[in-house]
Amino acid sequence: MDLQDTITMDELLGQVGGEPRYSRWYEIDQSRIDGFADVTEDWQYIHVDPERAAQTPFGGTISHGFLTLSLLSAMSYDSEKPLERTAMGINYGFNKIRFITPVKVGSKVRARFDTKAVDKKTENSVLITRSVTVEIENESRPAIKAEWLGYTVLEK
């Protein structure tokens, strides 16, 4: 990894309370939804049956909440530079996740990342807490609001 593709600890600490970072837009098409349904074995009709889902208040199929949530990894690669000397990053979990607005088929989503805290755990590890909002293009309410924890292990 090129050093210009990383950030220093001071830069990471400077993100706390600073400017948000955004991922690119991701299209949620029916093939993505169907593929996720196959992988997770969640074939609920509101996700995979356009004709039946058209009869619901959604007016068509919607993304699985967990599909939208699972895109956070890719979205973070778009906008979050790793800390210099990173040996590995580990998904440590979430303090809170709320699925606020369904994502309709054909919509585009992106994530907004706000760094809330950076806690040094050991000489070679850091716990980063980020507030994440998954926005839906042309919608006033987000799809997801979450507080995501990432554990970074640094090279010795």
N, C-alpha and C positions, 0 to 999 in steps of 0.2 A: 504494500500500500504506500502510495506517495504521501509524504508529510503534508502536502497542501490539501490532501483529502481528509485530514484530521484536524481536530481542534485541541488547544492546550487546556490544561485545568483552569487557568485564569479565564479563558474564553468561555468554557463551560459554566463556570461560576457567574460570569457576566450575563449569561442567558437567564438566570433566575430573576423573574420579574421584568425581563426585557422583551424585546420584540418577538412576536410569534413567528413560527416558520410553517410553511405550507407545502404539502405534497402536490404532485400533479393530479389531474382529474382522472378517475377510473370509471369506465362505462360498465354499468351493470346490465348486461344483455341476458336474454333467456338462456343462451348456451352456457354462460357462466353459472347461472342459477341452477340449471339442470345438472351440470357437472358437480357442483357442490352437493346437490341432493343425492347424487349417486355415491359420492365419497362418504357422506355422513348418514346415508340411508334415511334421510328425512324427506319423504316425498309428499308432504302435506300439499293438498291441492292448491292452496293460495300461492304456492311457489311454482308448481310445475304444470298446472292445468289452466291454460289461458282462457278457455271457454267458461269453465266453472268459476274461475277467479273473477271474470268479468261481471258476474252476478253479485259480487260482494261490494261493500262500500269502497274498496280499493280500486275497482273498475278494471282490474287486470292483475297479473301476477306481481308479487313483491319479492324482494331479496330476503333470504334468511337473515335474521339479525346476526347470527354467528358468521355468516359469509361476510357481511360488511365489517364486522369486528376482526375477522381473520386477515383482512386486507391491511390492517394497521402495520404489520411487519413490512410489507412492500412500501407502504406510504412513508414509514419512518426512514427507509433507505433513500427515499427521494429528498428528504429534508434534514435529516439529522446526521451530522458528521460524527464519526467515532472519535473518542478521546485518544490522543496520541498514546502509543505504547499499549493499545488494547490487544490483549491476547484472545479474549472472547467476550461476547455480550450474551447475557442470559435473560430470557423473559422471566421476571420474578413474580409477575401477577398483577392484579388490579386491586386497588382499595375500593373502587366503586365503578360500576358500569350501569348506564341507563340507556335503554333503547327508546328513543323519544318519538321519532317519525319513521313510518315505513318507507323503504326505498323501492319505488315502483320500477318495474322493468323499463329499460331504456334511459334511466336516469344516470347522471354522473355524480360521483362523490369524490371528495378530497378531505384530507385531514389537516387540522390546525394543531400545532404542537406548541405548548407553553411550558417551559421548565419551571417547576415549582420549588424543587429542593435538590441539592447535591450533598450527599452524606458520605464522607469517607468512612468505610467500615474497617478496613485494615490498611496496612502500608501499600498493598497492591490491589485494593478493590474499592469500588464506589457504587452507591445506590442512588440512582437518578429517578426522581419523581416528576412525571410530566402530566399536565392536564391535556387531554386530547378531545377535540370536537370534530366529529365527522360531519361535514357540511354536504348538503344536497344542492346541486346547481339549480338556481331559480326557485329555491324554497326558503322561507324565512326561518323555519325551525330545523335544527340539526337532526341527523339520523341517530347519532350516538354522542353521549358525553361520558367521559371516563377519566379516571386517574390511574395511570399506568406506571408500573415500577420496572426499571431495567437495572440489572446488576452487571457491572463491568469489571472484569478481571484484567489487571494490567500485567504486562511482561515484567519480569524481575530484572 
